[in-house]
């Protein structure tokens, strides 16, 4: 049995306060921002590595304390002479043996399972009373801090608040300690849990007020500490009424940012679609943020370029998303504009523009600026666009950090006029940007072109021209985009060949996925390039995650059925092999959906060869059910009839609701041409699912009817001739094509009528 103490030890994870996991997805070249807690001492094991934006403090312990145990603030050499006065140092006393023994016995008691559930809060409360006056020493002790976490999770709200009030004056110091930060986080999470009880609100508010007053008195140290900033953000989330471990508010998540920029996410700004999980404290949230901004001008300059304090500002901005009045007070300070009586169109001082541009070349501030652009009210965004970016757009796009700011600027462009200006500055620079490795800027520009429905033809042509030599056929355009880095690293580009075994470029794949969202007539060079790829290259791409997503995007595109079938045919004979890959299984499903009857049968035949192995893979069981491979293996004729029935039903639907191209294209598959409208495409997808559901239901009810009638035939011992005729009729009822009602609102009732008809069919003897 795993003990409580060992569970607490096992639950300790390195908390990554920077976006480490997904930054390679966005092509971040600067790594200083991403050192984070995991690589720089966020675990409790002591390390001697340096951390921080300037990476010049290798002689300090990672907890911000000197080797003598005194708590000291982390400073930057760049601003050392102007930095505010630190908090008085506190010498951490050793925990006396008697106290150590007491808490050791508490742990043994919990590990022995000798505590009833009802007694647990009482024991936890009594133990916390023993910690009174020793909170700092106990919370920063490596072993006893684990015990404190158990006690804080198990006590009632009164004892929890008593503990926090007792350590309020040293809460920042506890939060900046390697072990103490875990105790502080646990206490805040326990408070969030107790907020489910409305009666606890007032006592929790009083406790948090005491803590916030201490933090606001000197916030800089805590904001700039790798542990303290994490606790600070949790406190902001608690006051803001959102989950403390929310990936949206608590740390930058590059995959989420990228999804929004490439129109893969429905949220338009951070926090817009996240419901608050508990009551918040809006007054305390404003109090904390205003205290952060009241630091001296020199301190604010330091805070803007420190990687940890930048994260604190980002969390605060996201929590105020949609609250324009508060944002108009916060953002000008972060733009180094502190003048009074700010008015619309006058938020930014022209004298500060050059400094802001230089700040955006710093890793920490570039991240902060991305969030500023995402949450800014329209009036402020327009002013930033006009005053800051008009003369520095390409300069920033070329910078390793600044290009991410430009991505955010482009992604949040408000209208076609702004897109027109962006295109004038960056449209002719596609090749330059790709050569510099700034493909993310182009991806954002493509997505914004789709969102605003402007410059779509120009964007597609410029991208193709950027990866093709003058007067060269676009036959290899897809190949080169899939391997952007390899292609542009090649000196003799005319001699570039498909790099066998190389990993597909992530951003190149994302660019192609965005391109295939354009209308058919705009992307013909890309379609021709993809469908003319060699079989081995298609198979290699399908086995790569990025390549598989590109193929799936093409199969979902506005391309014709013939073009899709041409690509699917290249994978013929390899679908079984492809289905064994975790990402390839999705591609197999997409190919099946986009195929005509003969191609569907070819896919099913390929999967039969791996039918026994597929259930061992993650997606295998689903794929076998979805494609009904068992049905194909045992009843191939009925399987073909069911697929034909679906095909006929889909054709009727597209005849009634599809685009003009879908109606006129007789040779295309029934899934070939979808509507150009995104909303209609979603509707089509939902209706397809509904059709599949009704067909499956009809088949199920009909099969039950057949079984019942066959049993009756056997019981009555009728002649074989009658049985054969009835079997034929029964099979006909199974494969009977349902009529597709023109009125979609009648689909449900229509399905019920079909099932009723099927169940009433009897074998005639």
PyMOL commands that set and color helices and strands:
alter all, ss='L'
color gray80, all
select helices_A, chain A and resi 4-10+23-26+32-34+36-39+77-79+97-111+117-130+135-139+142-154+157-166+168-175+180-194+198-217+220-223+226-240+254-261+282-293+297-305+307-319+324-334+350-359+363-375+378-389+393-397+402-411+416-435+439-452+456-466+474-482+484-489+493-495+506-515+520-522+524-531+535-543+545-555+561-570+575-579+584-594+597-608+611-614+620-626+629-634+636-657+660-664+678-716+720-735+744-760
alter helices_A, ss='H'
color red, helices_A
deselect
rebuild
show_as cartoon
